[in-house]
Amino acid sequence: MKMAKITAQTQAFDLVCNDIAADKSISHRCAMFALLSDQPSHIKNFLLGEDTLSSLSIAAQLGATVHREGASVEIIPPTKLSEPNDVLDCGNAGTGMRLYAGLLAGIDGSFILTGDKYLRSRPMSRVANPLRDIGAKIDGREKGNLAPLAIRGATLKAFRYHSPIDSAQVKSALILAALQADERSYYKENLLSRDHTERMLNGMGATIQQGEDGWIEITPMKNPLKPLNITVPADPSSGFFFAVAAAITPNSCTLIKNVTLNPTRIEAYKVLQAMGADINFIEKENIYEPIGDISIHYNGKLNAVTVDSNIAWLIDELPALSIAMAVAEGTSVVKNAAELRVKESDRITSVLQGLNACGIETVEHPDGYEIIGSTLTPSTINSHGDHRIAMSFAIAGITCGMEIEDTACIDTSFPNFFDILSEITGVTQ
């Protein structure tokens, strides 16, 4: 088992992040959405993480010709997506499995989606059930709730679906299915989740409109979409680890370059700002996404905060945000975050177990937790195979030193994480 030992940092740092990992969500979508065109797509700065490379490999298995030179990728779609001669392995990526389920539900052929042991334990009925309701043929363990998922492409019906879950993965799967349906479809969620899918597909020529009543109207594709020509921005979720590092280390600062500033992706920075960190957003122009830089400066001891809204906008950053809460003044509260329990690990339990091991008092609730701010102490942390848990406690180690078990999972989303961390403090792997 791969382990990392983090040395406590005793000096202030000034970190400029030019090489934060490319955005994982957008990279996944590039691999899939290129299949909806009839012309080659060109993607620069594609994330070379294990999960996104799995999505790219699946595109090739479905008949695309993929040329890759480093992080530059050309995807030449086939005239028609073909039935693969092997299972489609999504690795650790829930995004890959759920979005491909929506895409393949309307494609002629039989497809089997699988993944690693962690992905095979994550719930898929949230996608499988609404897809079945519109004609998809999907089966799997626990009546289609657990992978491997077997999909047989079928003719899909239009739908009006109000999702009980605010999830970009569910929404994106249903949008991909709706593009193949017989008439216009309508989708609604209580809180707008990440909208990369709508932005990117509209940029490719699809017609996806957000109504004032919250319903998203999706018009079926009559012709192939325009190809992608995109430079994937840096991932704000990955950059957030180093934002927290600056916010909790006296006299330190971090500048994160060329990151997406999509409002659905920077909510965690807004929360950290509300806790007292000095944060500024510098926006630039871009076709598909708002892009710019984020500067974070230490601004004194952080204050406790209550997080109970816009949870879908910061669900991935809550583990790292919890490290900031652990050293803040007062008791921080997280509510309405039950979705954390069905991520790569049960992140509520994983975070609190780790913080308890570091001497922090916590209270666990079914949909959230309380963290009583204090001083972190060194410990050995079990990542539970969850990349965000591993990276969050590595950042905690900056203040006190830390050993993190099972760090190989970090390669799924942020392969150069420890290279950047080593610019701040010592790392042994």
C-alpha positions as CSV (number, residue, x, y, z in Angstrom):
1,M,0.0,0.0,0.0
2,K,1.4,3.4,-1.0
3,M,1.9,5.8,1.9
4,A,2.9,9.4,2.1
5,K,4.6,11.2,5.0
6,I,4.1,15.0,5.2
7,T,6.5,17.2,7.1
8,A,5.1,20.2,9.1
9,Q,5.7,23.6,7.5
10,T,7.4,26.2,9.7
11,Q,7.9,29.0,7.2
12,A,5.4,31.2,5.2
13,F,5.1,30.3,1.5
14,D,4.3,32.2,-1.7
15,L,3.0,29.5,-4.1
16,V,2.1,30.2,-7.8
17,C,0.1,27.3,-9.2
18,N,0.6,27.2,-13.0
19,D,0.2,23.4,-13.2
20,I,-2.9,22.6,-11.1
21,A,-4.5,19.5,-12.6
22,A,-6.8,20.2,-15.5
23,D,-10.5,20.1,-14.7
24,K,-11.7,16.5,-14.2
25,S,-15.4,17.2,-14.9
26,I,-14.7,19.0,-18.2
27,S,-12.1,16.4,-19.3
28,H,-14.5,13.6,-18.8
29,R,-17.1,15.5,-20.9
30,C,-14.7,16.2,-23.7
31,A,-14.0,12.5,-24.2
32,M,-17.8,11.8,-24.4
33,F,-19.2,14.8,-26.1
34,A,-16.7,14.5,-29.0
35,L,-18.6,11.4,-29.9
36,L,-21.7,13.5,-30.7
37,S,-20.0,15.2,-33.6
38,D,-19.1,14.0,-37.1
39,Q,-15.8,16.0,-37.2
40,P,-12.6,15.8,-35.2
41,S,-12.5,17.5,-31.8
42,H,-9.3,19.0,-30.5
43,I,-8.7,19.2,-26.7
44,K,-5.7,20.8,-25.1
45,N,-4.7,20.4,-21.4
46,F,-6.7,17.1,-21.1
47,L,-6.4,15.7,-17.6
48,L,-4.0,12.8,-17.6
49,G,-5.5,11.2,-14.6
50,E,-6.5,7.5,-14.5
51,D,-10.2,8.2,-14.5
52,T,-10.3,10.6,-17.4
53,L,-8.0,8.4,-19.4
54,S,-10.5,5.6,-18.8
55,S,-13.2,7.8,-20.4
56,L,-10.9,8.4,-23.3
57,S,-10.2,4.7,-23.7
58,I,-13.9,4.0,-23.7
59,A,-14.4,6.5,-26.5
60,A,-11.8,4.5,-28.5
61,Q,-13.6,1.2,-27.7
62,L,-16.8,2.7,-29.1
63,G,-15.1,3.3,-32.4
64,A,-13.4,6.7,-32.1
65,T,-9.9,7.3,-33.3
66,V,-7.9,8.9,-30.5
67,H,-4.5,10.6,-31.1
68,R,-2.8,11.9,-28.0
69,E,0.5,13.8,-27.6
70,G,0.9,14.5,-23.9
71,A,-2.2,16.5,-22.8
72,S,-3.2,17.4,-26.4
73,V,-5.9,15.1,-27.7
74,E,-7.6,14.7,-31.1
75,I,-10.8,12.6,-31.1
76,I,-12.1,11.5,-34.5
77,P,-15.6,10.2,-34.0
78,P,-16.8,7.1,-36.0
79,T,-19.7,7.4,-38.4
80,K,-21.6,5.3,-36.0
81,L,-20.7,4.2,-32.4
82,S,-19.9,0.5,-32.5
83,E,-20.6,-2.3,-30.0
84,P,-17.3,-2.9,-28.1
85,N,-15.8,-6.4,-27.9
86,D,-15.0,-6.1,-24.2
87,V,-16.3,-4.5,-21.0
88,L,-16.0,-0.7,-20.6
89,D,-13.9,0.0,-17.5
90,C,-14.6,3.4,-15.9
91,G,-11.9,3.0,-13.2
92,N,-12.9,5.0,-10.1
93,A,-15.1,7.5,-11.9
94,G,-18.8,7.9,-11.1
95,T,-18.9,10.7,-13.7
96,G,-17.7,8.3,-16.3
97,M,-20.1,5.5,-15.5
98,R,-23.2,7.7,-15.0
99,L,-22.7,9.9,-18.0
100,Y,-21.8,7.0,-20.3
101,A,-25.0,5.2,-19.1
102,G,-27.0,8.1,-20.4
103,L,-25.1,8.3,-23.7
104,L,-25.2,4.6,-24.4
105,A,-28.9,4.1,-23.4
106,G,-30.0,5.3,-26.8
107,I,-27.2,3.7,-28.9
108,D,-27.8,0.4,-30.8
109,G,-25.8,-2.4,-29.2
110,S,-24.9,-4.0,-25.9
111,F,-22.5,-2.4,-23.4
112,I,-21.2,-3.4,-20.0
113,L,-19.9,-0.6,-17.7
114,T,-17.7,-1.6,-14.8
115,G,-15.1,0.0,-12.5
116,D,-12.8,-0.6,-9.5
117,K,-14.1,-2.0,-6.2
118,Y,-15.0,1.4,-4.9
119,L,-17.0,2.4,-8.0
120,R,-18.8,-0.9,-8.0
121,S,-20.1,-0.1,-4.5
122,R,-21.6,3.3,-5.4
123,P,-25.3,3.8,-6.2
124,M,-26.4,3.8,-9.8
125,S,-30.2,3.5,-9.5
126,R,-30.3,7.3,-9.4
127,V,-29.4,7.1,-13.1
128,A,-30.7,3.7,-14.1
129,N,-34.2,4.2,-12.8
130,P,-35.1,7.4,-14.7
131,L,-33.4,6.0,-17.8
132,R,-35.5,2.8,-17.6
133,D,-38.6,5.0,-17.3
134,I,-37.9,6.4,-20.8
135,G,-37.2,3.1,-22.4
136,A,-33.6,2.3,-21.6
137,K,-32.7,-1.4,-20.9
138,I,-30.3,-1.4,-17.9
139,D,-29.5,-4.2,-15.5
140,G,-27.0,-4.8,-12.8
141,R,-26.5,-6.0,-9.3
142,E,-29.3,-5.0,-6.8
143,K,-31.7,-4.5,-9.7
144,G,-29.3,-2.1,-11.5
145,N,-28.2,-0.2,-8.4
146,L,-24.6,-1.5,-8.5
147,A,-22.2,-2.0,-11.3
148,P,-21.3,-3.8,-13.5
149,L,-24.2,-2.3,-15.5
150,A,-25.4,-4.1,-18.6
151,I,-27.0,-1.7,-21.1
152,R,-28.8,-2.5,-24.3
153,G,-29.4,0.5,-26.4
154,A,-33.1,1.3,-27.1
155,T,-35.4,3.9,-28.5
156,L,-35.9,6.6,-25.9
157,K,-39.0,8.6,-25.1
158,A,-39.2,12.2,-24.2
159,F,-39.6,12.9,-20.5
160,R,-40.5,15.5,-17.8
161,Y,-38.4,14.6,-14.7
162,H,-38.0,16.4,-11.5
163,S,-35.0,14.9,-9.9
164,P,-35.0,14.2,-6.1
165,I,-31.2,14.6,-6.2
166,D,-29.3,17.7,-7.1
167,S,-26.5,16.0,-9.0
168,A,-24.7,17.1,-12.2
169,Q,-24.0,13.4,-13.0
170,V,-27.7,12.5,-12.9
171,K,-28.7,15.7,-14.9
172,S,-26.0,15.1,-17.5
173,A,-27.0,11.5,-18.0
174,L,-30.6,12.5,-18.6
175,I,-29.5,15.3,-20.9
176,L,-27.5,12.9,-23.0
177,A,-30.4,10.6,-23.2
178,A,-32.8,13.5,-24.0
179,L,-30.6,14.5,-27.0
180,Q,-31.5,11.0,-28.5
181,A,-35.3,11.1,-27.5
182,D,-38.2,11.4,-29.9
183,E,-39.4,14.9,-28.7
184,R,-38.3,17.7,-26.4
185,S,-37.6,16.7,-22.8
186,Y,-37.7,18.6,-19.5
187,Y,-35.5,18.2,-16.5
188,K,-35.6,20.0,-13.1
189,E,-33.6,19.9,-9.9
190,N,-34.1,21.9,-6.7
191,L,-30.7,23.6,-6.8
192,L,-28.7,24.1,-10.0
193,S,-25.8,21.6,-10.0
194,R,-22.7,22.0,-12.1
195,D,-23.7,23.2,-15.5
196,H,-20.7,22.2,-17.6
197,T,-22.8,19.8,-19.6
198,E,-25.3,22.5,-20.7
199,R,-22.6,25.1,-21.4
200,M,-20.4,22.7,-23.5
201,L,-23.2,21.1,-25.4
202,N,-24.7,24.5,-26.2
203,G,-21.3,25.6,-27.4
204,M,-21.3,22.6,-29.7
205,G,-24.7,23.6,-31.2
206,A,-27.2,21.8,-29.0
207,T,-30.3,23.6,-27.8
208,I,-30.6,23.3,-24.0
209,Q,-32.5,26.1,-22.3
210,Q,-33.0,27.0,-18.7
211,G,-36.4,28.3,-18.0
212,E,-37.4,30.8,-15.3
213,D,-39.4,28.1,-13.6
214,G,-36.3,26.0,-13.1
215,W,-37.1,23.5,-15.9
216,I,-34.4,22.7,-18.4
217,E,-35.7,22.2,-21.9
218,I,-33.6,19.8,-24.1
219,T,-34.3,19.6,-27.8
220,P,-33.3,16.3,-29.5
221,M,-30.3,16.3,-31.9
222,K,-31.4,16.3,-35.5
223,N,-27.8,16.5,-36.8
224,P,-24.4,15.8,-35.4
225,L,-23.0,18.6,-33.2
226,K,-20.1,20.8,-34.0
227,P,-16.7,19.5,-32.8
228,L,-15.0,20.7,-29.6
229,N,-12.0,23.0,-29.8
230,I,-11.2,23.7,-26.2
231,T,-8.4,24.2,-23.7
232,V,-9.4,22.5,-20.5
233,P,-9.1,25.0,-17.6
234,A,-7.5,24.1,-14.3
235,D,-9.7,22.4,-11.8
236,P,-10.9,24.6,-8.9
237,S,-11.6,21.6,-6.8
238,S,-7.9,20.6,-7.1
239,G,-6.7,24.1,-6.6
240,F,-8.8,24.4,-3.4
241,F,-6.4,22.2,-1.5
242,F,-3.7,24.8,-1.9
243,A,-6.2,27.6,-1.2
244,V,-6.8,26.0,2.2
245,A,-3.1,25.6,2.7
246,A,-2.6,29.4,2.3
247,A,-5.6,30.2,4.4
248,I,-4.3,28.2,7.4
249,T,-0.6,29.0,7.2
250,P,0.5,32.4,8.6
251,N,1.7,35.0,6.1
252,S,1.3,32.7,3.1
253,C,-0.4,33.1,-0.2
254,T,-1.4,31.0,-3.3
255,L,-2.2,32.1,-6.8
256,I,-4.1,29.6,-8.9
257,K,-3.8,30.3,-12.6
258,N,-6.2,29.7,-15.5
259,V,-9.0,28.0,-13.4
260,T,-12.7,27.8,-14.3
261,L,-14.6,30.5,-12.5
262,N,-18.0,28.9,-13.2
263,P,-20.2,30.0,-10.3
264,T,-21.2,26.4,-9.7
265,R,-17.6,25.5,-9.1
266,I,-16.2,28.2,-6.8
267,E,-18.7,28.1,-3.9
268,A,-16.1,26.6,-1.6
269,Y,-13.8,29.6,-2.2
270,K,-16.7,31.8,-1.2
271,V,-17.2,29.9,2.0
272,L,-13.5,30.1,2.8
273,Q,-13.7,33.8,2.1
274,A,-16.6,34.1,4.5
275,M,-14.4,32.4,7.2
276,G,-11.9,35.3,6.8
277,A,-9.5,34.3,4.1
278,D,-8.5,37.1,1.7
279,I,-9.6,35.8,-1.7
280,N,-9.9,37.6,-5.1
281,F,-11.2,36.4,-8.5
282,I,-9.6,37.7,-11.7
283,E,-11.8,36.8,-14.7
284,K,-10.8,36.3,-18.4
285,E,-12.7,35.6,-21.5
286,N,-13.5,32.1,-22.8
287,I,-16.0,30.5,-25.2
288,Y,-17.1,27.5,-23.1
289,E,-16.4,28.5,-19.5
290,P,-15.6,31.6,-17.5
291,I,-11.9,31.3,-16.8
292,G,-9.4,33.3,-14.7
293,D,-7.1,33.3,-11.7
294,I,-7.8,33.1,-7.9
295,S,-5.5,34.6,-5.3
296,I,-5.7,33.5,-1.7
297,H,-3.8,35.2,1.2
298,Y,-3.6,34.3,4.9
299,N,-5.7,36.9,6.8
300,G,-5.4,35.8,10.4
301,K,-7.2,33.0,12.2
302,L,-10.3,31.7,10.4
303,N,-13.8,31.9,12.0
304,A,-16.2,29.0,12.2
305,V,-19.0,28.9,9.6
306,T,-22.3,27.1,9.0
307,V,-22.7,25.5,5.6
308,D,-26.3,24.4,4.8
309,S,-27.0,25.8,1.3
310,N,-25.6,25.4,-2.2
311,I,-24.2,22.0,-1.1
312,A,-24.3,20.6,-4.6
313,W,-21.8,23.4,-5.6
314,L,-19.2,22.4,-3.0
315,I,-19.8,18.7,-2.4
316,D,-16.3,17.8,-3.6
317,E,-14.5,20.5,-1.6
318,L,-16.1,19.8,1.8
319,P,-13.3,17.4,2.9
320,A,-10.7,20.1,2.4
321,L,-13.0,22.8,3.8
322,S,-13.3,20.6,6.9
323,I,-9.5,21.0,7.5
324,A,-10.0,24.8,7.5
325,M,-12.9,24.3,9.9
326,A,-10.8,22.2,12.2
327,V,-8.4,25.1,12.9
328,A,-11.0,27.8,12.9
329,E,-12.2,29.7,16.0
330,G,-15.5,28.2,17.1
331,T,-17.8,25.4,16.0
332,S,-18.5,24.9,12.3
333,V,-21.6,23.1,11.1
334,V,-22.3,21.3,7.8
335,K,-26.0,20.3,7.0
336,N,-27.9,18.9,4.0
337,A,-24.9,17.0,2.8
338,A,-26.0,13.4,2.9
339,E,-24.6,13.1,-0.7
340,L,-21.2,12.9,1.0
341,R,-22.0,9.4,2.1
342,V,-22.1,8.0,-1.4
343,K,-18.9,9.4,-2.9
344,E,-15.7,7.5,-3.3
345,S,-16.0,6.8,0.4
346,D,-18.5,7.8,3.1
347,R,-16.9,11.2,3.3
348,I,-18.8,12.2,6.5
349,T,-17.4,9.2,8.4
350,S,-14.0,9.4,6.7
351,V,-13.4,13.1,7.5
352,L,-14.6,12.8,11.1
353,Q,-12.5,9.7,11.8
354,G,-9.5,11.5,10.4
355,L,-10.1,14.6,12.4
356,N,-10.7,12.7,15.6
357,A,-7.4,10.9,15.1
358,C,-5.8,14.4,14.9
359,G,-7.3,15.5,18.2
360,I,-10.3,17.4,16.9
361,E,-13.7,17.0,18.5
362,T,-16.6,16.4,16.1
363,V,-20.3,15.5,16.1
364,E,-21.7,13.3,13.3
365,H,-25.2,13.7,11.9
366,P,-27.0,11.7,9.2
367,D,-26.7,14.6,6.7
368,G,-23.6,16.4,8.1
369,Y,-21.5,17.1,11.1
370,E,-20.1,19.7,13.5
371,I,-16.4,20.5,13.9
372,I,-15.1,22.2,17.1
373,G,-12.1,24.2,16.0
374,S,-8.8,23.6,17.8
375,T,-5.2,22.5,17.0
376,L,-4.4,19.6,14.7
377,T,-2.0,17.0,16.0
378,P,0.0,14.5,13.9
379,S,-1.5,11.1,13.1
380,T,-1.7,8.3,10.6
381,I,-4.8,8.7,8.4
382,N,-6.6,6.0,6.4
383,S,-7.7,7.5,3.1
384,H,-10.3,4.7,2.5
385,G,-9.1,4.8,-1.2
386,D,-10.6,8.3,-1.6
387,H,-8.4,10.8,-3.3
388,R,-10.1,13.8,-1.7
389,I,-9.7,12.4,1.8
390,A,-6.0,11.7,1.1
391,M,-5.2,15.1,-0.3
392,S,-7.2,16.9,2.4
393,F,-5.2,15.3,5.3
394,A,-2.0,15.9,3.4
395,I,-2.9,19.6,3.5
396,A,-3.6,19.2,7.2
397,G,-0.1,17.8,7.6
398,I,1.3,21.2,6.6
399,T,0.4,22.4,10.1
400,C,1.5,19.4,12.2
401,G,3.0,16.6,10.0
402,M,0.9,13.6,8.9
403,E,1.1,10.1,7.5
404,I,-1.5,9.2,4.9
405,E,-2.2,5.6,4.0
406,D,-3.3,4.4,0.5
407,T,-2.3,7.5,-1.5
408,A,-2.3,5.8,-4.9
409,C,-5.9,6.9,-5.3
410,I,-4.6,10.5,-5.8
411,D,-3.5,9.6,-9.3
412,T,-7.1,9.3,-10.4
413,S,-7.6,13.0,-10.3
414,F,-4.4,15.0,-9.5
415,P,-1.2,13.1,-10.6
416,N,1.2,16.0,-9.7
417,F,-0.4,16.8,-6.3
418,F,2.7,15.8,-4.3
419,D,5.0,17.7,-6.7
420,I,3.2,20.9,-5.9
421,L,2.9,20.1,-2.2
422,S,6.7,19.5,-2.1
423,E,7.1,23.2,-3.0
424,I,5.6,24.0,0.4
425,T,6.9,21.3,2.6
426,G,8.7,17.9,2.6
427,V,6.9,14.8,1.3
428,T,8.1,11.2,1.5
429,Q,6.4,8.5,-0.5
